[in-house]
Amino acid sequence: MTAPSGDSYSVRSTLSQLRLRELLTEVKDRVDQIIDARDRMDGLVEAMLSVTAGLDLDQTLRTIVRTANSLVEARYGALGVRGADGYLTQFVHEGIDAATAASIGDLPAGHGVLGLLFHQPETIRLDNLASHAASVGFPVNHPPMHTFLGVPVRIRDEIFGNLYLTEKRNGLPFTEDDEVIVQALAAAAGIAIDNARLYESARTRQAWIEATRDTATAFLAGTAADAVLAHVVEHARTLTQAERAFLAIDDDPGISAANRRELRIARWSGPGAGPSSPVARVSGTAIGQVLTEGTPLSFDDAADIDLGKPIDRPGPTLILPLHAQGSTFGVLVIVRPISASPFSIEILELAAAFTEQAALAIQLSEAQQRVRELDVLTDRDRIARDLHDHVIQRLFAAGLSLQGTIARTRTPEVRQRLTDVVNDLQDVVQEIRTSIFDLHGSNAQSPGLRQRLEQVIAQHTADIDLRTSLRASGPLSVVTPILADHAEAVVREAVSNAVRHANARTLSVSVDVADDLTITVCDDGTGIPDNITPSGLSNLSRRARDLCGTFTIHPNPDDTGTRLRWSAPLH
């Protein structure tokens, strides 16, 4: 046998060393891959923590896109939110600056490969985006994009949107590892988005609850209705993120909705000075439909809808009925800008519940007001009863006692003074009786005829040295509102003439109610000048003729001053 030579040992040793180096290199590559995988997993965990940390929905969407770009080293990224019609309603993008985005124009609507993920919600990984059959190209000024990775974002069984990534750095294609990482991120993103949506929904509901509470509290606390209605409209506009809103009220609920021709616009909220016309049409309009049916209406685009009120470039529109206890007495119209997203079902439900509660609060406030009025009227009846049963009887007794004293008095001066006192007592009794009639018949909300006449006299004589008196007899409460308006106009004209032309020192107004309403105005002035225009007196005469009454004006019996007498039948 021949012993191996030294060259053979040298060759084997060299081959062994080469094999060892290859193994070591392979081990090193494997270790580098493990380290890289560990780093990417660490990055994925950090990304998941970052994505799920926020509760603001818009900020969460941007964080998802930014994190996805970082994990797979993509230059451009976007998250498209799916709408109810299957197209994009929101497109959050990263990597394209504001100037480039403005030059591109409108954001994607969801056509081509972007929309394919909505119809086929499976991950798409492409080395050349333009080569796909569904590709529709890019708009002008859009940066070039070749490699593409699209992953659907699910919230439970719902497709919320899609995560789009393009242009992996160094011109490399997206790998299977990139796909797995982005899928994991998309799963975490779905949870984060769901949490943010739930949080936002809870905050929105809390805001609506607070608005409902504030409205009900204000109404029931007796705050002026106009101020509360202004808050209702402002709350509705703000909480629905709308641009304009107005409240149209039915001022005469006794008329059926089918016969109603228009509604009064009670409140407006939004930019500008408000509507040019204070009414909204009902017949054949969307407002009329809501008023008649008592159910809300929502329009994604109201450009071709007759809202009953001309509105410049209306976008998504919501019309809500003010409905409570089986009746609809108004509508709330909320309008978003033409470029805004449609109202969601959640917003529709919350706004409808808010208007229902507001309508109920309005009716409860009206009922509360009627109870207060009833309390006032009850108290007035008690006062009137006490006046009749106690005060008048005591005055009668005092008058009878004085009349008995007059018969036993020998001195003429004393007898005359006692007679004057008895007459004064009779006048007082008559005044109290008139007050009793007013207490029984006056409205708790609107001033009575006596109060209106007192206001007229005070308005004309407040700044001059003129002694005035107002005497009323009979039941003023039986005077109809129309006749009361005539009476106020007569007193206003008579007092105005006396103040401007008579140079009087005293002025007395008497109002007597029997079969007719009779108004007598006397002054001690210089009479009616010859050079005045008698248009005002002609108006008084015409008022009397229109009501089948009478009107006279002549000097007082002692030839001083003027005596004006105007009368009209009560019925």
C-alpha positions in Angstrom: 0.0 0.0 0.0 1.1 3.5 -0.7 0.9 6.1 2.0 -1.0 9.3 1.3 1.1 12.2 0.1 1.3 15.6 1.8 -0.5 17.3 -1.2 -3.6 15.1 -0.6 -3.8 16.3 3.0 -3.4 19.9 1.9 -6.3 19.6 -0.6 -8.6 18.0 1.9 -7.8 20.6 4.5 -8.5 23.4 2.1 -11.8 21.9 1.0 -12.8 21.4 4.7 -12.0 25.1 5.4 -14.0 26.2 2.4 -17.0 24.1 3.4 -16.7 25.5 7.0 -16.7 29.1 5.7 -19.8 28.4 3.6 -21.5 27.0 6.6 -20.5 29.9 8.7 -21.7 32.3 6.0 -25.0 30.5 5.8 -25.3 30.5 9.6 -24.5 34.2 9.6 -27.1 34.9 6.9 -29.7 32.9 8.9 -28.8 34.8 12.0 -29.1 38.1 10.1 -32.5 36.9 8.8 -33.6 36.0 12.3 -32.4 39.3 13.7 -34.1 41.1 10.8 -37.3 39.2 11.4 -37.0 39.9 15.1 -36.5 43.6 14.4 -39.5 43.6 12.1 -41.6 41.8 14.7 -40.5 44.3 17.3 -41.4 47.1 14.8 -44.8 45.4 14.2 -45.5 45.2 17.9 -44.5 48.8 18.4 -46.6 49.8 15.4 -49.6 47.9 16.9 -49.1 49.7 20.2 -48.8 53.0 18.4 -51.9 52.4 16.3 -54.1 51.2 19.1 -53.0 54.0 21.5 -55.2 56.8 20.1 -58.9 57.4 20.3 -59.3 60.2 17.8 -60.4 58.5 14.5 -58.8 60.9 12.0 -55.5 60.8 13.9 -55.7 57.0 14.2 -56.1 56.7 10.4 -53.1 58.8 9.7 -51.0 56.8 12.3 -52.0 53.6 10.5 -50.8 54.8 7.1 -47.6 56.3 8.5 -46.8 53.1 10.4 -47.5 50.9 7.4 -45.1 52.9 5.3 -42.4 52.6 7.9 -42.8 48.9 8.4 -42.4 47.8 4.7 -40.3 50.8 3.6 -43.0 52.1 1.2 -42.7 55.6 -0.2 -46.4 56.2 -0.6 -49.3 55.0 1.5 -53.0 55.6 1.8 -56.1 54.3 3.6 -59.4 54.5 1.8 -62.6 54.4 3.7 -65.5 52.6 2.1 -68.9 54.3 1.8 -72.4 52.9 1.8 -72.3 53.0 -2.1 -69.2 50.8 -2.3 -66.9 53.7 -3.2 -64.4 55.8 -1.2 -65.8 58.5 1.1 -62.4 59.3 2.7 -58.8 58.9 1.4 -56.0 59.5 4.0 -52.6 59.6 2.2 -49.0 59.9 3.2 -45.9 60.6 1.0 -47.4 63.2 -1.4 -46.9 66.8 -0.3 -49.8 69.3 -0.3 -48.7 71.1 -3.5 -48.5 67.9 -5.5 -51.9 66.8 -4.1 -53.4 70.1 -5.1 -52.0 69.8 -8.6 -53.5 66.3 -9.0 -57.0 67.4 -8.1 -59.8 65.4 -6.7 -59.0 62.4 -4.5 -59.7 58.9 -5.8 -63.3 57.7 -5.8 -62.5 54.0 -5.7 -62.2 52.9 -9.4 -59.6 50.5 -10.8 -57.4 48.5 -8.6 -58.3 50.6 -5.5 -62.0 49.7 -5.8 -61.2 46.0 -6.7 -60.4 45.3 -3.1 -64.0 46.4 -2.1 -65.5 43.8 -4.5 -62.8 41.2 -3.9 -61.6 41.8 -0.3 -58.3 39.8 -0.6 -54.7 41.0 -0.5 -53.2 42.1 -3.8 -49.4 42.3 -4.3 -48.2 43.5 -7.7 -44.7 44.2 -9.1 -46.2 46.5 -11.7 -49.4 48.2 -10.9 -50.1 49.3 -14.5 -50.0 45.8 -15.8 -53.1 44.7 -13.8 -56.3 44.3 -15.8 -58.3 46.5 -13.5 -55.8 49.4 -13.7 -57.2 52.7 -15.0 -54.0 54.7 -15.0 -53.1 57.9 -13.1 -54.4 61.5 -13.4 -52.1 64.3 -14.6 -49.3 65.3 -12.2 -49.6 62.0 -10.3 -46.2 60.6 -9.3 -45.3 57.3 -11.0 -46.1 54.1 -9.0 -45.1 50.6 -9.9 -45.0 48.1 -7.0 -48.2 47.8 -5.1 -49.5 46.1 -2.0 -53.2 46.4 -1.0 -54.7 44.9 2.1 -58.4 45.1 3.3 -59.0 46.5 6.8 -61.9 44.6 8.5 -63.9 45.5 11.6 -65.4 42.2 12.6 -67.3 41.1 9.5 -67.4 44.6 7.9 -65.0 46.0 5.4 -64.1 49.4 6.7 -61.6 50.2 4.0 -58.3 49.3 2.3 -54.7 49.9 3.1 -52.7 50.8 -0.1 -48.9 50.9 -0.2 -46.7 51.6 -3.3 -43.1 52.1 -4.3 -41.0 50.0 -2.0 -37.7 51.8 -1.5 -34.7 50.8 -3.6 -37.0 49.7 -6.4 -37.6 46.3 -4.8 -40.9 44.4 -5.0 -43.0 43.8 -1.9 -42.3 40.4 -0.4 -44.4 37.8 1.2 -43.1 38.9 4.5 -44.2 42.4 3.8 -47.7 41.1 3.0 -47.9 39.1 6.3 -46.7 42.2 8.3 -49.2 44.5 6.7 -52.0 42.0 7.1 -51.2 41.8 10.8 -51.1 45.6 11.0 -54.4 45.8 9.2 -55.9 43.4 11.8 -54.7 45.7 14.6 -55.8 48.7 12.7 -59.4 47.3 12.5 -59.4 47.0 16.3 -58.0 50.5 16.7 -60.5 52.0 14.3 -63.4 50.2 16.0 -62.3 51.5 19.3 -61.9 55.1 17.9 -65.4 54.9 16.3 -67.0 53.6 19.5 -65.3 56.4 21.5 -66.4 59.0 19.0 -69.9 57.6 19.0 -70.0 57.7 22.8 -68.8 61.3 22.8 -71.3 62.2 20.1 -74.2 60.6 22.0 -73.1 62.4 25.2 -73.1 65.7 23.3 -76.7 65.1 22.1 -77.8 64.0 25.6 -76.3 67.3 27.0 -78.0 69.3 24.3 -81.4 67.6 25.0 -80.9 68.2 28.8 -80.1 71.9 28.3 -83.1 72.4 26.0 -85.6 70.7 28.3 -84.2 72.6 31.3 -84.4 75.9 29.6 -88.0 75.4 28.4 -89.2 74.1 31.8 -87.3 76.9 33.7 -89.5 79.5 31.8 -86.7 80.8 29.6 -88.0 82.9 26.7 -89.2 80.5 23.9 -87.3 82.5 21.2 -84.0 82.1 23.0 -84.5 78.4 23.6 -85.5 77.8 20.0 -82.3 79.6 18.9 -80.3 77.2 21.0 -82.2 74.2 19.6 -81.3 75.2 16.0 -77.7 76.0 16.9 -77.2 72.7 18.8 -78.6 70.8 15.8 -76.4 72.5 13.3 -73.2 72.1 15.4 -73.8 68.5 16.4 -74.6 67.4 12.8 -71.5 69.3 11.5 -73.9 71.1 9.1 -73.5 74.6 7.5 -77.0 75.9 7.8 -80.2 75.0 9.8 -83.6 76.6 10.3 -86.7 75.8 12.3 -90.1 76.3 10.7 -93.1 76.5 13.0 -96.8 76.0 12.5 -98.4 79.0 14.3 -101.9 77.7 13.9 -101.9 73.9 14.8 -105.7 73.9 14.4 -105.3 73.8 10.7 -104.6 70.3 9.3 -101.2 69.8 7.6 -103.0 69.0 4.3 -104.5 72.5 4.3 -101.4 74.3 5.6 -99.9 76.5 2.9 -96.8 77.8 4.7 -94.8 77.7 7.9 -93.1 80.6 9.7 -89.3 80.4 9.9 -88.8 81.0 13.6 -85.0 80.5 13.8 -82.1 80.4 11.4 -78.5 79.4 12.1 -75.6 79.6 9.7 -73.5 82.1 7.7 -75.1 85.2 6.2 -78.0 87.3 7.3 -80.5 84.5 7.1 -83.4 83.8 4.7 -84.9 86.7 2.7 -88.4 85.4 3.2 -89.7 84.5 6.7 -91.9 81.6 5.5 -91.4 78.2 3.9 -93.9 76.6 1.5 -95.6 73.4 2.5 -97.6 72.2 -0.5 -95.7 69.8 -2.7 -92.4 70.2 -0.8 -90.2 67.9 1.3 -91.1 70.0 4.3 -94.8 69.5 3.7 -94.2 65.7 3.4 -92.4 65.6 6.8 -95.1 67.8 8.4 -97.9 65.6 7.1 -96.3 62.2 7.7 -94.3 63.1 10.9 -91.3 61.0 9.8 -87.7 62.3 9.0 -86.3 62.6 5.5 -82.6 62.4 4.6 -81.2 63.4 1.2 -77.6 62.8 0.1 -78.0 65.6 -2.4 -80.8 68.1 -2.2 -80.0 70.1 -5.3 -83.1 68.8 -7.1 -85.3 68.6 -4.0 -88.0 71.3 -3.3 -87.3 72.1 0.3 -90.0 74.8 0.4 -87.3 77.4 0.9 -84.7 78.5 -1.7 -81.3 77.5 -0.4 -78.1 78.2 -2.3 -76.3 75.0 -3.4 -77.6 72.6 -0.8 -75.7 69.4 0.0 -76.8 66.5 2.2 -80.0 67.6 3.9 -81.9 66.3 6.9 -85.6 67.3 7.6 -86.9 66.4 11.0 -90.4 66.8 12.4 -91.2 68.4 15.8 -93.6 65.7 16.7 -95.0 65.0 20.2 -98.2 63.5 21.5 -99.6 62.7 18.1 -99.2 66.1 16.5 -96.5 67.7 14.3 -96.2 71.4 14.8 -92.9 72.2 13.0 -89.9 71.0 11.1 -86.1 71.3 11.6 -84.1 71.5 8.4 -80.3 70.9 8.5 -78.1 71.4 5.4 -74.5 70.4 4.9 -72.2 71.9 2.3 -72.5 70.5 -1.2 -69.1 68.7 -0.9 -69.8 67.2 2.5 -70.4 63.5 3.2 -74.1 62.3 3.7 -75.7 62.1 7.1 -75.1 58.7 8.7 -77.9 56.6 10.1 -76.5 57.2 13.6 -76.7 61.0 13.1 -80.2 60.7 11.7 -81.4 58.7 14.7 -79.7 61.0 17.2 -81.0 64.2 15.6 -84.5 62.7 15.3 -84.5 61.8 19.0 -83.2 65.3 19.9 -86.0 67.0 18.0 -88.6 64.7 19.5 -87.4 65.6 23.0 -87.3 69.3 22.1 -90.9 69.0 20.8 -92.0 67.3 24.0 -90.2 70.0 26.1 -92.0 72.7 24.1 -95.4 71.1 24.8 -94.6 70.5 28.5 -93.5 74.2 28.7 -96.8 75.3 27.2 -98.7 73.1 29.6 -96.7 74.5 32.5 -97.4 78.0 31.3 -101.1 77.2 31.1 -101.0 75.8 34.7 -99.3 79.1 35.8 -102.0 81.1 34.0 -104.6 79.0 35.7 -103.1 79.7 39.1 -103.1 83.4 38.3 -106.7 83.3 37.2 -107.7 81.3 40.3 -106.0 83.9 42.4 -107.8 86.7 40.6 -111.1 85.0 41.1 -110.3 84.9 44.8 -109.4 88.6 44.9 -112.5 89.5 42.9 -114.7 87.4 45.3 -113.1 89.1 48.4 -113.6 92.5 46.8 -117.3 91.8 46.2 -118.1 90.1 49.4 -116.1 92.3 51.8 -114.9 95.6 50.4 -118.0 96.6 48.4 -120.3 95.5 51.2 -118.4 97.6 53.7 -118.4 100.6 51.3 -122.1 100.2 50.9 -122.6 100.1 54.7 -120.4 103.3 55.0 -122.5 105.0 52.3 -125.8 104.1 53.9 -124.5 105.4 57.2 -123.5 108.7 55.7 -126.8 109.0 53.9 -128.6 108.5 57.2 -126.4 111.2 58.6 -127.2 113.6 55.8 -130.9 113.6 56.7 -130.1 114.6 60.3 -127.7 117.4 59.3 -129.0 121.0 59.5 -125.9 122.8 58.2 -125.9 123.1 54.4 -122.1 123.0 54.0 -121.8 119.8 56.0 -124.7 118.2 54.1 -123.1 119.1 50.8 -119.7 117.6 51.9 -121.4 114.4 53.1 -123.3 114.2 49.8 -120.0 114.6 47.8 -118.4 111.8 49.9 -121.4 109.5 49.2 -121.1 110.2 45.5 -117.4 109.5 45.7 -118.1 106.2 47.5 -120.5 105.3 44.7 -117.8 106.0 42.1 -115.3 103.9 44.1 -117.8 101.0 44.2 -118.3 101.3 40.4 -114.5 101.3 39.9 -114.2 98.2 42.1 -116.9 96.5 40.1 -115.1 97.3 36.9 -111.9 95.8 38.4 -113.8 92.7 39.4 -115.0 92.3 35.9 -111.4 92.7 34.6 -110.1 90.2 37.1 -112.7 87.7 36.0 -112.2 88.2 32.3 -108.7 89.4 31.6 -106.1 87.2 29.9 -103.0 86.3 32.0 -100.8 86.8 29.0 -102.1 89.9 27.2 -102.9 93.1 28.9 -106.6 94.0 29.4 -108.4 97.0 27.8 -107.9 99.2 30.8 -104.2 98.5 30.9 -103.9 99.2 27.2 -105.7 102.6 27.6 -103.5 103.5 30.6 -100.4 102.8 28.5 -101.7 105.0 25.7 -102.4 107.9 28.0 -99.1 107.5 29.7 -97.2 107.5 26.4 -98.7 110.8 25.3 -98.6 112.7 28.6 -95.5 111.4 30.3 -93.3 114.5 29.5 -95.9 117.3 29.9 -97.7 118.9 32.8 -101.2 117.5 32.3 -103.3 115.9 35.0 -105.1 112.8 33.6 -107.7 110.4 34.9 -109.2 107.2 33.5 -112.6 105.9 34.7 -114.0 102.6 33.6 -117.4 101.2 34.4 -119.0 97.9 33.3 -117.4 94.6 32.3 -114.5 95.5 30.1 -113.7 91.8 29.7 -116.7 91.4 27.3 -115.2 93.8 24.8 -114.0 91.8 21.8 -110.4 92.0 20.7 -111.3 93.9 17.5 -113.5 96.4 19.3 -110.7 96.8 21.9 -108.3 97.7 19.1 -110.7 100.4 17.9 -111.1 101.7 21.4 -107.3 102.0 21.8 -107.1 103.9 18.5 -109.9 106.3 19.5 -108.2 107.1 22.8 -104.8 107.5 21.2 -106.2 110.0 18.6 -108.2 111.9 21.2 -105.4 112.2 23.7 -102.9 113.1 21.0 -105.2 116.0 19.8 -105.6 117.3 23.3 -101.9 117.3 24.0 -100.9 118.9 20.7 -103.7 121.4 20.1 -105.8 122.1 23.3 -103.2 123.5 25.8 -105.3 121.7 28.5 -104.4 121.4 32.1 -106.7 118.4 32.8 -107.8 115.5 30.7 -110.4 112.8 31.7 -111.1 109.6 29.8 -114.3 107.6 30.6 -115.0 104.1 29.3 -118.5 102.7 29.8 -119.6 99.2 28.9 -123.3 98.4 28.7 -125.1 97.5 25.5 -122.5 99.7 23.8 -118.9 100.6 24.4 -118.8 104.3 25.0 -115.7 106.4 25.3 -115.8 110.0 26.5 -112.7 112.2 26.5 -112.9 115.7 28.1 -110.3 118.4 28.5 -110.4 122.0 29.8 -108.3 123.4 26.9 -108.9 126.0 24.2 -110.9 123.8 21.9 -110.2 122.7 18.4 -108.2 125.2 16.3 -109.6 126.1 12.9 -106.4 125.5 11.0 -105.8 121.8 11.8 -106.3 119.0 9.3 -109.3 116.9 10.5 -107.9 113.6 9.1 -107.6 112.0 12.6 -111.2 113.0 13.5 -112.4 111.7 10.2 -110.8 108.4 10.9 -112.7 108.2 14.3 -115.9 109.0 12.5 -115.3 106.3 9.9 -114.5 103.8 12.6 -117.8 104.5 14.3 -119.7 104.2 11.0 -118.0 100.9 10.1 -119.2 99.5 13.5 -122.7 101.0 13.3 -121.8 103.4 16.1 -121.8 107.1 16.7 -119.2 109.9 17.0 -119.6 113.4 18.2 -117.3 116.2 19.3 -118.4 119.6 20.8 -117.5 122.0 23.5 -118.1 121.2 27.2 -121.4 122.6 28.7 -119.4 125.4 30.4 -117.9 126.4 27.0 -114.4 125.4 28.1 -112.5 122.7 26.4 -113.7 119.9 24.3 -115.9 116.8 24.8 -115.4 113.9 22.5 -117.8 111.0 22.5 -117.4 107.7 20.6 -119.6 104.6 20.9 -120.1 101.3 19.1 -122.3 98.3 19.9 -120.6 95.3 21.6 -122.0 92.8 19.1 
